[in-house]
Amino acid sequence: MILYGKGGHGGIPQKTIDPIVATSAVIQGIQTIVSRNLSPIDSAVVSIGTIEGGTANNVICE
């Protein structure tokens, strides 16, 4: 899955669409898949392999 946003300067986040925040919501949703859909007696694993969000200072990534 790839999430894209609209990058920009960290000082004006209201003009961006931050994909890190969206990714956080997806991660929380994924973590509830097991707890809300399977019996506590059953075992299951959900893994998230890699998250990349850029490395520039004071910049919200695209």
MMTF fields as JSON, N, C-alpha, C and O atoms, coordinates in Angstrom:
{
  "mmtfVersion": "1.0.0",
  "mmtfProducer": "UNKNOWN",
  "numBonds": 247,
  "numAtoms": 248,
  "numGroups": 62,
  "numChains": 1,
  "numModels": 1,
  "chainsPerModel": [1],
  "groupsPerChain": [62],
  "chainIdList": ["A"],
  "bondAtomList": [4, 2, 8, 6, 12, 10, 16, 14, 20, 18, 24, 22, 28, 26, 32, 30, 36, 34, 40, 38, 44, 42, 48, 46, 52, 50, 56, 54, 60, 58, 64, 62, 68, 66, 72, 70, 76, 74, 80, 78, 84, 82, 88, 86, 92, 90, 96, 94, 100, 98, 104, 102, 108, 106, 112, 110, 116, 114, 120, 118, 124, 122, 128, 126, 132, 130, 136, 134, 140, 138, 144, 142, 148, 146, 152, 150, 156, 154, 160, 158, 164, 162, 168, 166, 172, 170, 176, 174, 180, 178, 184, 182, 188, 186, 192, 190, 196, 194, 200, 198, 204, 202, 208, 206, 212, 210, 216, 214, 220, 218, 224, 222, 228, 226, 232, 230, 236, 234, 240, 238, 244, 242],
  "bondOrderList": [1, 1, 1, 1, 1, 1, 1, 1, 1, 1, 1, 1, 1, 1, 1, 1, 1, 1, 1, 1, 1, 1, 1, 1, 1, 1, 1, 1, 1, 1, 1, 1, 1, 1, 1, 1, 1, 1, 1, 1, 1, 1, 1, 1, 1, 1, 1, 1, 1, 1, 1, 1, 1, 1, 1, 1, 1, 1, 1, 1, 1],
  "groupList": [{"groupName": "MET", "atomNameList": ["N", "CA", "C", "O"], "elementList": ["N", "C", "C", "O"], "formalChargeList": [0, 0, 0, 0], "bondAtomList": [1, 0, 2, 1, 3, 2], "bondOrderList": [1, 1, 2], "singleLetterCode": "M", "chemCompType": "L-PEPTIDE LINKING"}, {"groupName": "ILE", "atomNameList": ["N", "CA", "C", "O"], "elementList": ["N", "C", "C", "O"], "formalChargeList": [0, 0, 0, 0], "bondAtomList": [1, 0, 2, 1, 3, 2], "bondOrderList": [1, 1, 2], "singleLetterCode": "I", "chemCompType": "L-PEPTIDE LINKING"}, {"groupName": "LEU", "atomNameList": ["N", "CA", "C", "O"], "elementList": ["N", "C", "C", "O"], "formalChargeList": [0, 0, 0, 0], "bondAtomList": [1, 0, 2, 1, 3, 2], "bondOrderList": [1, 1, 2], "singleLetterCode": "L", "chemCompType": "L-PEPTIDE LINKING"}, {"groupName": "TYR", "atomNameList": ["N", "CA", "C", "O"], "elementList": ["N", "C", "C", "O"], "formalChargeList": [0, 0, 0, 0], "bondAtomList": [1, 0, 2, 1, 3, 2], "bondOrderList": [1, 1, 2], "singleLetterCode": "Y", "chemCompType": "L-PEPTIDE LINKING"}, {"groupName": "GLY", "atomNameList": ["N", "CA", "C", "O"], "elementList": ["N", "C", "C", "O"], "formalChargeList": [0, 0, 0, 0], "bondAtomList": [1, 0, 2, 1, 3, 2], "bondOrderList": [1, 1, 2], "singleLetterCode": "G", "chemCompType": "PEPTIDE LINKING"}, {"groupName": "LYS", "atomNameList": ["N", "CA", "C", "O"], "elementList": ["N", "C", "C", "O"], "formalChargeList": [0, 0, 0, 0], "bondAtomList": [1, 0, 2, 1, 3, 2], "bondOrderList": [1, 1, 2], "singleLetterCode": "K", "chemCompType": "L-PEPTIDE LINKING"}, {"groupName": "HIS", "atomNameList": ["N", "CA", "C", "O"], "elementList": ["N", "C", "C", "O"], "formalChargeList": [0, 0, 0, 0], "bondAtomList": [1, 0, 2, 1, 3, 2], "bondOrderList": [1, 1, 2], "singleLetterCode": "H", "chemCompType": "L-PEPTIDE LINKING"}, {"groupName": "PRO", "atomNameList": ["N", "CA", "C", "O"], "elementList": ["N", "C", "C", "O"], "formalChargeList": [0, 0, 0, 0], "bondAtomList": [1, 0, 2, 1, 3, 2], "bondOrderList": [1, 1, 2], "singleLetterCode": "P", "chemCompType": "L-PEPTIDE LINKING"}, {"groupName": "GLN", "atomNameList": ["N", "CA", "C", "O"], "elementList": ["N", "C", "C", "O"], "formalChargeList": [0, 0, 0, 0], "bondAtomList": [1, 0, 2, 1, 3, 2], "bondOrderList": [1, 1, 2], "singleLetterCode": "Q", "chemCompType": "L-PEPTIDE LINKING"}, {"groupName": "THR", "atomNameList": ["N", "CA", "C", "O"], "elementList": ["N", "C", "C", "O"], "formalChargeList": [0, 0, 0, 0], "bondAtomList": [1, 0, 2, 1, 3, 2], "bondOrderList": [1, 1, 2], "singleLetterCode": "T", "chemCompType": "L-PEPTIDE LINKING"}, {"groupName": "ASP", "atomNameList": ["N", "CA", "C", "O"], "elementList": ["N", "C", "C", "O"], "formalChargeList": [0, 0, 0, 0], "bondAtomList": [1, 0, 2, 1, 3, 2], "bondOrderList": [1, 1, 2], "singleLetterCode": "D", "chemCompType": "L-PEPTIDE LINKING"}, {"groupName": "VAL", "atomNameList": ["N", "CA", "C", "O"], "elementList": ["N", "C", "C", "O"], "formalChargeList": [0, 0, 0, 0], "bondAtomList": [1, 0, 2, 1, 3, 2], "bondOrderList": [1, 1, 2], "singleLetterCode": "V", "chemCompType": "L-PEPTIDE LINKING"}, {"groupName": "ALA", "atomNameList": ["N", "CA", "C", "O"], "elementList": ["N", "C", "C", "O"], "formalChargeList": [0, 0, 0, 0], "bondAtomList": [1, 0, 2, 1, 3, 2], "bondOrderList": [1, 1, 2], "singleLetterCode": "A", "chemCompType": "L-PEPTIDE LINKING"}, {"groupName": "SER", "atomNameList": ["N", "CA", "C", "O"], "elementList": ["N", "C", "C", "O"], "formalChargeList": [0, 0, 0, 0], "bondAtomList": [1, 0, 2, 1, 3, 2], "bondOrderList": [1, 1, 2], "singleLetterCode": "S", "chemCompType": "L-PEPTIDE LINKING"}, {"groupName": "ARG", "atomNameList": ["N", "CA", "C", "O"], "elementList": ["N", "C", "C", "O"], "formalChargeList": [0, 0, 0, 0], "bondAtomList": [1, 0, 2, 1, 3, 2], "bondOrderList": [1, 1, 2], "singleLetterCode": "R", "chemCompType": "L-PEPTIDE LINKING"}, {"groupName": "ASN", "atomNameList": ["N", "CA", "C", "O"], "elementList": ["N", "C", "C", "O"], "formalChargeList": [0, 0, 0, 0], "bondAtomList": [1, 0, 2, 1, 3, 2], "bondOrderList": [1, 1, 2], "singleLetterCode": "N", "chemCompType": "L-PEPTIDE LINKING"}, {"groupName": "GLU", "atomNameList": ["N", "CA", "C", "O"], "elementList": ["N", "C", "C", "O"], "formalChargeList": [0, 0, 0, 0], "bondAtomList": [1, 0, 2, 1, 3, 2], "bondOrderList": [1, 1, 2], "singleLetterCode": "E", "chemCompType": "L-PEPTIDE LINKING"}, {"groupName": "CYS", "atomNameList": ["N", "CA", "C", "O"], "elementList": ["N", "C", "C", "O"], "formalChargeList": [0, 0, 0, 0], "bondAtomList": [1, 0, 2, 1, 3, 2], "bondOrderList": [1, 1, 2], "singleLetterCode": "C", "chemCompType": "L-PEPTIDE LINKING"}],
  "groupTypeList": [0, 1, 2, 3, 4, 5, 4, 4, 6, 4, 4, 1, 7, 8, 5, 9, 1, 10, 7, 1, 11, 12, 9, 13, 12, 11, 1, 8, 4, 1, 8, 9, 1, 11, 13, 14, 15, 2, 13, 7, 1, 10, 13, 12, 11, 11, 13, 1, 4, 9, 1, 16, 4, 4, 9, 12, 15, 15, 11, 1, 17, 16],
  "groupIdList": [1, 2, 3, 4, 5, 6, 7, 8, 9, 10, 11, 12, 13, 14, 15, 16, 17, 18, 19, 20, 21, 22, 23, 24, 25, 26, 27, 28, 29, 30, 31, 32, 33, 34, 35, 36, 37, 38, 39, 40, 41, 42, 43, 44, 45, 46, 47, 48, 49, 50, 51, 52, 53, 54, 55, 56, 57, 58, 59, 60, 61, 62],
  "secStructList": [7, 7, 7, 7, 7, 5, 7, 3, 3, 6, 6, 7, 4, 4, 4, 1, 5, 7, 2, 2, 2, 2, 2, 2, 2, 2, 2, 2, 2, 2, 2, 2, 2, 2, 2, 2, 2, 1, 7, 6, 6, 1, 7, 7, 7, 7, 7, 7, 7, 7, 7, 7, 7, 7, 7, 7, 6, 6, 3, 3, 7, 7],
  "xCoordList": [0.847, 0.0, 0.895, 1.875, 0.573, 1.319, 0.333, -0.675, 0.63, -0.19, 0.576, 1.753, -0.082, 0.53, -0.205, -1.407, 0.52, -0.086, 0.331, 0.682, 0.294, 0.751, 1.761, 1.404, 3.019, 4.084, 4.125, 3.416, 4.961, 5.132, 6.02, 6.618, 6.099, 6.937, 6.29, 5.072, 7.097, 6.595, 5.964, 5.192, 6.278, 5.718, 4.308, 3.637, 3.855, 2.487, 1.796, 1.442, 1.614, 1.041, -0.396, -0.873, -1.093, -2.483, -2.583, -3.67, -1.481, -1.488, -0.989, -0.737, -0.849, -0.362, -1.413, -2.407, -1.176, -1.938, -0.886, -0.172, -0.797, 0.294, 0.061, -0.82, 0.835, 0.644, 1.088, 0.688, 1.906, 2.321, 1.116, 0.942, 0.294, -0.914, -1.876, -2.457, -2.039, -2.914, -2.38, -3.147, -1.07, -0.456, -0.681, -0.913, -0.615, -0.874, -2.28, -2.485, -3.246, -4.628, -4.757, -5.474, -4.065, -4.092, -3.485, -4.026, -2.373, -1.718, -2.654, -2.774, -3.308, -4.244, -5.383, -5.815, -5.87, -6.93, -6.46, -7.182, -5.252, -4.703, -4.551, -4.828, -4.117, -3.921, -5.226, -5.208, -6.348, -7.632, -8.24, -9.242, -7.657, -8.199, -8.28, -9.319, -7.211, -7.181, -8.086, -8.883, -7.98, -8.718, -10.225, -10.983, -10.671, -12.105, -12.75, -13.972, -11.944, -12.508, -12.24, -12.811, -11.4, -11.095, -11.395, -11.367, -11.676, -11.871, -10.559, -9.494, -10.603, -9.376, -8.649, -7.458, -9.362, -8.749, -7.897, -6.904, -8.277, -7.51, -6.257, -6.211, -5.253, -4.038, -3.858, -4.19, -3.337, -3.093, -2.02, -1.801, -1.369, -0.325, -0.554, -0.824, -0.443, -0.47, 0.838, 1.165, 1.585, 2.883, 2.913, 2.345, 3.578, 3.838, 5.344, 6.092, 5.79, 7.213, 8.025, 9.017, 7.646, 8.452, 7.561, 6.507, 7.995, 7.344, 8.436, 9.436, 8.251, 9.211, 8.493, 7.415, 9.092, 8.421, 9.321, 8.912, 10.518, 11.416, 12.356, 12.181, 13.356, 14.372, 14.735, 15.655, 14.052, 14.382, 13.87, 12.793, 14.625, 14.216, 13.169, 13.277, 12.169, 11.153, 10.338, 9.844, 10.199, 9.435, 8.444, 8.804, 7.201, 6.212, 6.312, 6.185, 6.537, 6.779, 5.513, 4.401, 5.707, 4.575, 4.132, 3.183],
  "yCoordList": [-1.164, 0.0, 1.229, 1.282, 2.202, 3.456, 4.588, 4.692, 5.439, 6.618, 7.855, 8.011, 8.72, 9.97, 11.138, 11.064, 12.207, 13.408, 14.606, 14.48, 15.757, 17.0, 17.593, 18.051, 17.583, 18.042, 19.554, 20.279, 20.005, 21.435, 21.717, 20.81, 22.979, 23.424, 23.052, 23.144, 22.639, 22.249, 23.39, 23.155, 24.628, 25.785, 26.145, 26.946, 25.561, 25.817, 24.486, 24.23, 23.656, 22.32, 22.359, 21.375, 23.474, 23.57, 23.571, 23.37, 23.791, 23.786, 22.46, 22.358, 21.466, 20.162, 19.09, 19.319, 17.937, 16.729, 15.735, 15.145, 15.558, 14.807, 13.3, 12.774, 12.592, 11.149, 10.372, 9.221, 10.977, 10.297, 10.141, 9.089, 11.172, 11.087, 10.044, 9.251, 10.051, 9.053, 7.643, 6.718, 7.482, 6.165, 5.703, 4.519, 6.623, 6.272, 5.72, 4.753, 6.328, 5.838, 4.453, 3.6, 4.228, 2.906, 1.864, 0.766, 2.19, 1.247, 0.894, -0.276, 1.88, 1.591, 0.703, -0.196, 0.949, 0.098, -1.324, -2.276, -1.473, -2.81, -3.575, -4.773, -2.899, -3.568, -4.07, -4.997, -3.479, -3.955, -5.092, -5.673, -5.417, -6.515, -7.797, -8.457, -8.14, -9.382, -9.273, -10.176, -8.189, -8.096, -7.98, -8.347, -7.485, -7.295, -8.342, -8.364, -9.203, -10.164, -11.621, -12.511, -11.881, -13.255, -13.487, -12.564, -14.714, -15.094, -14.943, -15.177, -14.562, -14.471, -15.813, -15.851, -16.903, -18.228, -18.509, -19.232, -17.94, -18.13, -17.266, -16.232, -17.7, -16.892, -16.374, -17.056, -15.176, -14.565, -13.49, -12.968, -13.178, -12.157, -11.225, -11.671, -9.933, -8.927, -8.156, -7.638, -8.079, -7.403, -6.241, -6.309, -5.187, -4.042, -4.013, -3.851, -4.171, -4.349, -3.076, -2.997, -2.076, -0.875, 0.349, 0.301, 1.431, 2.725, 3.716, 3.834, 4.426, 5.433, 6.765, 6.864, 7.788, 9.085, 10.262, 11.404, 10.03, 11.139, 11.448, 10.966, 12.263, 12.566, 14.042, 14.4, 14.902, 16.326, 16.98, 16.64, 17.905, 18.625, 19.688, 20.371, 19.821, 20.857, 20.807, 21.834, 19.619, 19.443, 18.308, 17.25, 18.525, 17.464, 16.77, 17.406, 15.48, 14.736, 14.602, 14.789, 14.27, 14.009, 12.571, 12.151],
  "zCoordList": [0.0, 0.0, 0.0, 0.743, -0.812, -0.846, -0.623, -1.321, 0.357, 0.623, 0.179, 0.503, -0.551, -0.998, -0.362, -0.104, -0.114, 0.431, -0.382, -1.556, 0.23, -0.38, 0.582, 1.668, 0.182, 1.061, 1.193, 0.495, 2.094, 2.299, 3.488, 4.067, 3.842, 4.955, 6.285, 6.439, 7.226, 8.538, 9.306, 10.235, 8.935, 9.618, 9.169, 9.818, 8.066, 7.585, 7.25, 6.1, 8.268, 8.025, 7.518, 6.953, 7.71, 7.247, 5.727, 5.186, 5.033, 3.569, 2.997, 1.796, 3.833, 3.395, 3.645, 4.334, 3.081, 3.414, 3.881, 3.071, 5.173, 5.786, 5.687, 6.366, 4.852, 4.718, 5.955, 6.13, 6.813, 8.042, 8.975, 9.59, 9.079, 9.907, 9.329, 10.069, 8.003, 7.364, 7.586, 7.854, 7.474, 7.704, 9.137, 9.378, 10.083, 11.491, 11.664, 12.398, 10.994, 11.077, 10.457, 10.98, 9.343, 8.704, 9.63, 9.763, 10.27, 11.186, 12.336, 12.699, 12.906, 13.993, 13.517, 14.238, 12.309, 11.758, 11.528, 11.823, 11.004, 10.762, 12.07, 12.124, 13.115, 14.388, 14.997, 15.808, 14.624, 15.162, 14.351, 14.766, 13.21, 12.396, 13.211, 13.234, 13.864, 14.642, 15.855, 16.11, 16.607, 17.861, 17.671, 18.569, 16.539, 16.328, 15.425, 15.279, 14.822, 13.87, 14.208, 13.577, 15.174, 15.549, 17.021, 17.835, 17.333, 18.721, 19.484, 18.911, 20.75, 21.545, 21.665, 21.974, 21.422, 21.497, 20.267, 20.351, 19.122, 17.885, 17.906, 18.572, 17.176, 17.082, 15.663, 14.692, 15.557, 14.255, 14.417, 15.51, 13.326, 13.326, 12.145, 11.03, 12.402, 11.348, 11.463, 12.531, 10.368, 10.395, 9.417, 8.328, 9.822, 8.951, 8.768, 9.732, 7.519, 7.252, 7.264, 7.989, 6.489, 6.328, 6.194, 5.56, 6.794, 6.615, 6.242, 6.949, 5.139, 4.711, 4.632, 4.046, 5.222, 5.223, 4.921, 5.127, 4.445, 4.138, 5.288, 6.407, 4.987, 6.006, 6.082, 6.817, 5.357, 5.382, 6.647, 7.135, 7.172, 8.383, 8.045, 7.027, 8.894, 8.817, 7.522, 7.056, 6.946, 5.715, 5.922, 6.439, 5.522, 5.534, 4.172, 3.126, 4.208, 2.966, 2.136, 2.63, 0.855, -0.022, 0.115, -0.548]
}
